């Protein structure tokens, strides 16, 4: 039962973080909240397998704090990474020695 509550709490935190962190226009609407939900659920399960009680505050803190930290880190890293990769692709495609595609054949 607790795993459903972790899932719900992580989804709510993920939705909140999505709108608080800048740069959300350069990553998907559901990608980062889904990352947080998946990671929180996985961390909660691992904490239970490690012997922590599902009702313990430590199990919840491990799951929700670490998944939120990962979400915030990826949300801050991803827009800059995408901008750098887009710039590299633009440079490659607009270089003077870039290959020109052949004309399409007519049927």
N, C-alpha and C positions, 0 to 999 in steps of 0.2 A: 504494500500500500504506500509506503513512504517513497518508493521510486516514482510514483505518479505525482506526488507532491513536489519532489525534486524537479521532475520534468516541467511541471507547471511554473514553479518558482523561477527556473532557469529561462523559460520562455518569456516570462514577464520582465525579468532583468535584462534579457537579450533585446527585447523590444525597446526598453527604456534606454539602454546604452546606445542602440542604433541611432536614436534621435539626439543624444547628448554629445556624441563624438563627431567632430567635423569630418567632411570628406565622404559622406554617405552617398553622394551622387556618383561615386566612382566604384562602387561595389553593389552587388545584388541586394534586393530588398530582404530576401530571406536567408541569404548565405551565412552571414555572421550570427544572427540569432540561432540558426540551425546548428552552427558550430558550437555555440555555447550550450545548447540543449544536449547535443550528443556528448560533448566533453563532460558536462556535469553528471549526466547519467552514467557514463563510463567511470568517472572518478568516484561516484557514490558506490557503485558496484564493487570497484576495487577496494575501497575502504571497508566495505562489509566483508569481502573475502579476506581482508587482512585481520579481521577479528573485531573491528569496531562495531558497536551497537548502532543499529539504524536510527535509534532515537537519541543518540549522543550528539551534542552540539559540534563535536569535532568532525563527525562524518559530514554534517551539513556544511560546515565551514570549508572543509577540504573540497567538497564538490562545488559549492557556489562561488567561493572566493577565487579559487584557481581557474575555474572556467570563465569567470568575469575578467580576471586579469588577462587571460589568453585572448578573449574577445576584444578587449580594449587595445591590446598590443597589435593584433591583426588589423583592427579597424584604423589604427594610426599608421601602420606600416604599408598597408595595401594601396592606398591612393598614390603615395609617392613612388612605390614600385611600379604601378601601372603607368604613371606619367613617364618614368625613365624608360620603360620598355616601349611605350608608344613613340617616344622620341627616337629611340634606336631604330625602330621599324620605319619611321618616317625618313630618317637619314639613309637607311638601306634602300628604300623604294625610290627616293628622289636623287640618289647619287648619279653622277654622269655615266658611270659604267654599269648601271643597273640593267639587267636583262629586260628586253622588250618582248612581251608575249607575241606569238605569231598570230596572224590574222585567222579568224575562225573560218573553217571551210564551209562553203555554200553547198547545200544539197540539191 
